[in-house]
């Protein structure tokens, strides 16, 4: 693979860094209602459609360019459903939805006028198909104007931007087999959906959604009936790769912030960065960040590379997410030590990065989960 960025990707990185330094950052991350206004500015940049095909009004620049953007997104604590809508939902719909549905939804995702939240996880927070308890029961009507569809009942937890999204992709059980899961695209304002906000560690909006016989049109099934679990796994793979690259960007920012601080903070008449113990901390942080950057960028490349097998993609992604989940929270805690007492105060910005790092480390499989996946691959 080519480890350097293409000219187009360098352009994306430069424009993203310039924009996010101006429009995002800790001050924005502290605002509870920042996502809506920020997303409209992001939409003007064309970023929601960065990886969507041109025939659906997207830029068709691919997942690797979106990965470059996501790395800067993580570095600057940017709000908004970039991962949920642009990384998880859009590629899924483009690959598996019916053409009519693609032409209806994808242009709206590309211009940012619509967003999609992912409702898969339940109370167990597990990515195993047997832990999906929500069910979809087929409905029918003798009235010609009433389409055959499904009634979804169940509870979905940890739905990021679940109240803010225009639509939802919901995983529900449609058969008796462990993997008889189907995916449905439904409007967020459909009848029979109740929500309860969650106080999420990352500081980003999340909710618990309860579905009470919520209608899902039969024409809005994504993929085949009972064939949704491989699609969920593909979303999980992309989610883990992009969370890893976001953690890499966040870790790089924390390292840079800490390096500046120890150069300026003086104790006993000298910068604290001149102390050997602090230098060792910075060196360890730098090694961890560089390792995660390398693995995470490789993971994003692997999920974008259609010629790779699913097992090869899984190995690359699990290596990256394991390293990111294990190392980047440690980078943040070491940064707190280097900052001393000020680093542990609510007024200092460092805790914003730490909270997001700890949260992202657990999402789409934590370090232990991906270690098990890697161990299983070695045993084959």
C-alpha positions in Angstrom: 0.0 0.0 0.0 1.0 3.7 -0.4 1.5 5.2 3.0 1.7 8.8 1.8 -1.4 10.9 1.0 -2.4 11.7 -2.5 -2.6 15.3 -3.7 -6.3 15.3 -3.2 -6.1 13.9 0.3 -3.4 16.5 1.2 -5.9 19.1 0.1 -8.6 17.6 2.2 -6.3 17.5 5.3 -5.2 21.1 4.8 -8.7 22.5 4.3 -10.1 20.4 7.2 -7.4 21.6 9.6 -7.9 25.2 8.6 -11.7 25.0 8.9 -11.8 23.0 12.1 -9.2 25.1 13.9 -11.5 28.1 13.2 -14.9 26.5 13.7 -14.4 23.6 16.2 -12.2 22.9 19.2 -12.8 22.8 23.0 -15.0 25.9 23.1 -17.4 24.4 20.7 -17.2 21.0 22.4 -18.4 22.6 25.6 -21.6 23.7 23.9 -24.4 21.2 24.3 -26.3 22.5 21.2 -23.3 23.0 18.9 -23.9 20.1 16.5 -26.8 21.6 14.5 -25.2 24.9 13.6 -21.8 23.3 13.0 -23.3 20.7 10.7 -24.7 23.3 8.4 -21.2 24.8 8.0 -19.8 21.4 7.4 -22.4 20.8 4.7 -21.4 24.0 2.9 -17.9 22.4 2.6 -19.4 19.3 0.9 -17.9 17.0 3.5 -21.0 14.8 4.2 -20.9 13.6 0.6 -17.1 13.2 0.4 -17.3 9.4 -0.3 -20.7 9.3 -2.0 -20.8 8.6 -5.8 -21.2 11.6 -8.1 -24.4 10.2 -9.6 -25.9 10.7 -6.1 -24.5 14.3 -5.9 -21.5 13.3 -3.9 -17.8 14.0 -4.4 -16.8 10.3 -4.9 -13.4 10.8 -3.3 -13.5 7.5 -1.4 -13.2 6.3 2.1 -9.5 7.1 2.4 -10.2 10.9 1.9 -13.0 10.6 4.4 -10.5 9.0 6.8 -8.2 12.0 6.4 -11.1 14.2 7.4 -12.0 12.0 10.3 -8.5 12.2 11.7 -8.8 16.0 11.8 -12.3 15.7 13.1 -11.0 13.7 16.1 -8.2 16.1 16.7 -10.4 19.1 16.9 -13.3 17.5 18.9 -15.7 18.4 16.1 -19.4 17.7 16.8 -21.9 16.2 14.3 -22.7 12.8 12.9 -19.8 12.4 10.4 -19.2 8.8 11.4 -22.9 7.8 11.8 -24.2 9.4 8.6 -21.2 9.6 6.2 -19.1 6.6 7.2 -21.7 4.0 8.4 -25.0 4.8 6.7 -24.1 6.2 3.3 -21.8 3.4 2.1 -24.3 0.8 3.4 -27.1 2.4 1.4 -25.0 2.9 -1.7 -24.0 -0.8 -1.7 -27.2 -2.5 -0.6 -30.3 -0.3 -0.9 -32.7 -0.4 -3.9 -31.9 2.1 -6.5 -35.1 4.1 -5.9 -34.2 4.5 -2.2 -30.6 5.5 -3.1 -31.8 8.3 -5.4 -34.2 9.5 -2.7 -31.8 9.5 0.3 -28.2 9.7 -0.8 -28.4 13.2 -2.4 -29.8 14.4 0.9 -27.0 12.9 2.8 -24.5 14.3 0.4 -25.7 17.9 0.8 -26.1 17.5 4.6 -29.8 18.3 4.6 -30.5 14.9 6.0 -28.6 12.7 8.5 -28.9 9.1 9.6 -28.3 7.6 13.1 -27.6 3.9 13.6 -29.8 1.9 16.0 -28.2 -1.5 16.4 -26.8 -1.9 20.0 -29.1 -2.8 22.8 -28.7 -3.0 26.6 -25.9 -5.5 26.4 -23.9 -3.1 24.2 -22.8 -6.2 22.3 -22.0 -6.7 18.6 -23.2 -10.3 18.7 -26.3 -11.1 16.6 -27.8 -13.2 19.4 -28.0 -10.1 21.6 -30.3 -8.3 19.2 -33.7 -8.6 20.9 -35.7 -6.0 18.9 -38.2 -7.8 16.6 -39.9 -6.9 13.3 -43.2 -8.6 12.6 -44.6 -8.5 9.1 -47.8 -6.6 8.6 -50.2 -6.5 5.7 -53.5 -4.9 4.8 -56.3 -5.5 2.3 -56.3 -1.9 1.4 -54.4 -1.4 -1.8 -53.1 2.0 -0.7 -51.5 0.5 2.5 -48.2 -1.1 1.7 -47.1 -4.4 3.3 -44.4 -3.6 5.9 -43.1 -4.4 9.3 -43.9 -3.5 12.9 -40.7 -3.0 15.0 -40.7 -3.4 18.7 -37.7 -3.1 21.0 -35.2 -0.8 22.7 -32.0 0.5 21.2 -29.3 2.0 23.5 -26.3 4.3 22.8 -27.8 5.8 19.6 -25.5 8.7 18.8 -27.4 11.7 17.4 -30.6 9.6 17.7 -32.7 12.7 18.5 -31.1 14.9 15.9 -31.1 12.6 12.9 -33.7 12.7 10.1 -33.7 8.9 9.7 -32.7 5.8 11.5 -31.2 2.5 10.3 -32.6 -0.1 12.7 -31.5 -3.7 13.2 -34.3 -6.1 14.2 -34.9 -9.8 14.3 -37.0 -11.2 11.5 -36.4 -14.9 11.9 -35.7 -17.7 14.4 -32.0 -18.1 13.5 -29.2 -16.4 15.5 -28.3 -14.2 12.5 -31.8 -13.7 11.1 -31.5 -9.9 11.4 -32.8 -7.4 8.9 -32.1 -3.6 8.6 -34.8 -1.0 8.1 -34.6 2.6 7.1 -37.3 4.6 8.9 -38.1 8.2 9.5 -37.0 9.5 12.9 -40.4 11.2 13.4 -42.3 7.9 12.8 -45.1 7.1 15.3 -44.2 4.7 18.1 -40.7 6.0 18.9 -39.9 7.3 22.4 -36.5 8.6 23.4 -34.6 9.1 26.6 -31.4 11.2 26.5 -28.2 9.6 27.8 -25.4 11.5 29.6 -22.7 10.2 27.4 -19.0 10.2 28.5 -17.9 11.7 25.2 -20.1 14.7 25.6 -21.8 14.1 22.3 -25.6 13.6 22.1 -26.8 10.0 22.6 -30.2 8.5 23.4 -32.1 5.4 24.2 -34.8 4.8 21.6 -37.9 2.6 22.3 -39.8 1.3 19.4 -43.5 0.3 20.0 -44.8 -1.4 16.9 -43.2 1.3 14.8 -44.1 0.9 11.1 -41.3 0.2 8.6 -42.3 0.3 5.0 -41.5 -2.9 3.2 -39.8 -0.9 0.4 -37.3 0.5 2.9 -35.6 -2.8 3.8 -31.8 -2.4 3.4 -30.4 -5.6 1.9 -32.2 -8.9 2.0 -34.7 -10.1 4.6 -32.8 -12.1 7.3 -29.6 -11.0 5.6 -28.8 -7.9 7.6 -26.1 -9.2 10.0 -23.2 -9.2 7.4 -24.2 -5.6 6.7 -24.1 -4.8 10.4 -20.6 -6.4 10.6 -19.5 -4.2 7.6 -20.7 -1.1 9.5 -18.9 -2.3 12.6 -15.7 -2.8 10.6 -15.8 0.7 9.2 -16.8 2.2 12.6 -13.9 0.6 14.3 -11.4 1.7 11.6 -12.7 5.3 11.7 -12.8 5.5 15.5 -9.2 4.3 15.5 -8.2 7.1 13.1 -10.2 9.7 15.1 -8.3 8.5 18.2 -5.1 8.9 16.3 -5.9 12.5 15.5 -7.0 13.2 19.1 -3.8 11.6 20.5 -1.7 13.8 18.2 -3.5 16.9 19.4 -3.0 15.9 23.0 0.7 15.3 22.4 1.1 18.7 20.8 -0.8 20.5 23.5 1.3 18.8 26.2 4.6 19.6 24.4 3.7 23.3 24.2 2.7 23.3 27.9 5.9 21.7 29.3 8.0 24.2 27.2 6.2 27.2 28.7 5.5 26.0 32.3 8.4 26.8 34.5 9.3 25.3 37.9 12.5 25.9 39.9 13.3 28.6 37.3 13.4 26.2 34.4 10.8 24.7 31.9 9.3 21.5 33.3 10.1 20.0 29.9 13.8 20.1 30.8 13.2 17.4 33.5 14.2 14.0 32.3 11.0 12.3 33.7 8.8 14.6 31.7 10.9 14.0 28.6 10.4 10.3 29.0 6.7 10.8 29.3 6.6 12.9 26.1 8.7 10.3 24.3 6.4 7.5 25.3 3.4 9.5 24.2 5.0 10.2 20.8 5.7 6.5 20.2 2.2 5.5 21.1 0.6 8.2 18.9 2.8 7.3 15.9 2.0 3.6 16.2 -1.7 4.3 16.3 -1.5 6.7 13.4 0.2 4.1 11.2 -2.2 1.3 12.1 -5.3 3.4 11.9 -4.5 4.8 8.5 -3.8 1.3 7.3 -7.1 0.1 8.7 -9.0 2.8 6.8 -7.2 1.9 3.6 -8.1 -1.7 4.2 -11.9 -1.1 4.5 -11.7 1.0 1.4 -9.9 -1.6 -0.5 -12.5 -4.0 -2.1 -9.8 -6.4 -3.3 -9.1 -7.5 0.3 -11.0 -10.3 1.9 -13.2 -9.7 4.9 -10.8 -11.6 7.1 -7.8 -9.5 6.0 -9.8 -6.4 6.6 -10.8 -7.6 10.1 -7.2 -8.2 11.0 -6.1 -4.8 10.0 -9.0 -3.1 11.7 -8.6 -5.1 14.9 -4.9 -4.3 15.1 -5.6 -0.6 14.8 -8.6 -0.5 17.1 -6.8 -2.6 19.8 -3.8 -0.2 19.7 -5.9 2.9 19.7 -8.2 1.8 22.5 -5.3 0.7 24.6 -2.8 3.5 23.9 -4.6 6.8 23.3 -6.4 6.9 26.7 -3.0 6.3 28.2 -1.6 9.2 26.3 -4.4 11.4 27.7 -3.7 10.3 31.3 0.0 10.9 30.9 -0.8 14.3 29.6 -2.7 15.0 32.8 0.4 14.1 34.8 2.6 16.4 32.7 0.1 19.2 33.2 0.1 18.7 37.0 -2.9 19.9 39.0 -4.2 22.2 36.4 -4.7 19.2 34.0 -7.3 17.7 36.4 -9.5 20.8 36.7 -12.9 21.2 34.9 -11.8 24.6 33.5 -8.8 23.1 31.6 -9.6 21.7 28.2 -7.7 18.4 28.6 -10.6 16.5 30.2 -12.6 17.1 27.0 -10.1 15.0 25.0 -9.8 12.4 27.8 -13.6 11.9 28.0 -13.8 11.4 24.3 -10.8 9.1 24.1 -12.2 6.8 26.9 -15.6 6.7 25.2 -14.3 6.0 21.7 -12.0 3.4 23.1 -15.0 1.3 24.1 -17.0 1.9 20.9 -17.0 -0.7 18.1 -15.2 -3.1 20.3 -12.7 -2.3 23.0 -9.1 -3.4 23.2 -10.0 -6.8 24.8 -12.7 -7.5 22.2 -10.3 -6.8 19.3 -7.5 -8.8 21.0 -9.9 -11.8 21.1 -10.7 -11.3 17.4 -7.0 -11.3 16.5 -6.4 -14.4 18.7 -9.2 -16.1 16.8 -7.6 -15.2 13.5 -4.3 -16.7 14.5 -5.9 -19.9 15.5 -7.4 -20.5 12.1 
